Amino acid sequence: MAQFDVHRNTGKHRNIIPFVVVVQSSLYQGYGRRVVVPLVKVSALGRIANPRFNPVFRIRKISVALHPLEIVSVASDQLGAPVDSLVQDGDIIIAALDELMTRVAG
């Protein structure tokens, strides 16, 4: 399970969230959990207000958007089969996570 691997979602919302992407660094490979971000069907999201925060990808002919607000840690053995990799889009995914974590003065 490498960083940016895409896995099938085996959870109860898999019809709306067909996949998750591993964002956890390989430094923590020894842990029995993985931090993942859901990849939500674009058709279920509607309008995407901020493409930097919700970048769109095509996985198995399905348009999905990264949904950082739903980031979660799951047991490694609960992840479905790997189906793809977004390693070539790693900078885009990290930028979306930066949007989530960035401090705003105020």
N, C-alpha and C positions, 0 to 999 in steps of 0.2 A: 504494500500500500504506500505508494509514493505521493509526495505532495503534488497536488493538482490532478490526481487520478479521479476519474468520474465513476461513481458506483450507482447501481440501481438502488432506488429507495424501496425498502421492504416494509415500510411503515404504513399506517392506515390512510395516509394522505397521498399515496403514490399515484393516484389518478391526476392530481394537480401538481404534485412534486415528484416527477418520475425519476429524478436523479439527484445526487448530492456530490459535491466536489470536496476532496480532502484539502484543507488549507494548512494543516499542522506541519511544522518543520520536521525534517527527517532527524533532527537532533533528539526528538522525543519518540523515536520509532519503538523503543523498548517498552513503552507504556501500552496497556491493553485497551486504550481508547484512542479515538481520532476526532479531531475538531473538523467539522464539516459545515459547509454552507449549502442550503437547498438551491436547486436549480428548478425554478417554477415555470410552468408552461406560460408563455407570453399571452396566450389566449385567456388564461385565468386572471392575469394581472390587469389587463386593460392598458391604459396609457402609461407609458414609462416617463415620468417627469424628469429624471436625472439619469441619463445613460451612463455617466461615469460611475454612479452608485449601483445601478442595475444593468450592467453590460449584458448583451444578448449573445448567446452561442447557439449553434445547431448541433445537437447530439442525436444520433440515430434518426435523422430526418424530422426531429422535433425542435422547434424554436423555444428555447428556455432562457430565463433571465436569472442572474445571480441575485439572491435575496439576503444580503448581509444581516439584516435585522433579525433573521431567524437562525443565526449561527448557533451551533449546538455541539456538544461532545457526545459521541456514541461509542458503545463497546465495539471493538474491532470485529468481533464475531457476528455482530448484528448488521454489518454492512453487506449489501448485496454484491453480486458479481461486478468486477470492474468491466466497464464497457468502452471507455475512451480515456483520453488524457487531454488536459488543457494546459500542459506545460508550456506550449508556445504562447499562451495567453496569460502566463503567470504574472507579468507586470500589470496587466489590466485588472486581474483579480486582486492583487496587492493594493493597487490604487483605490479600488472600491472599499477594501477594508480600511485603508487610510482615511477615506471619507467618513467612515463610521467612527473612527477613533480620534479624529482631529479635534483639538480644542478650539472653541470659538469664544472669543472675548465677549463678555457681556454679563 
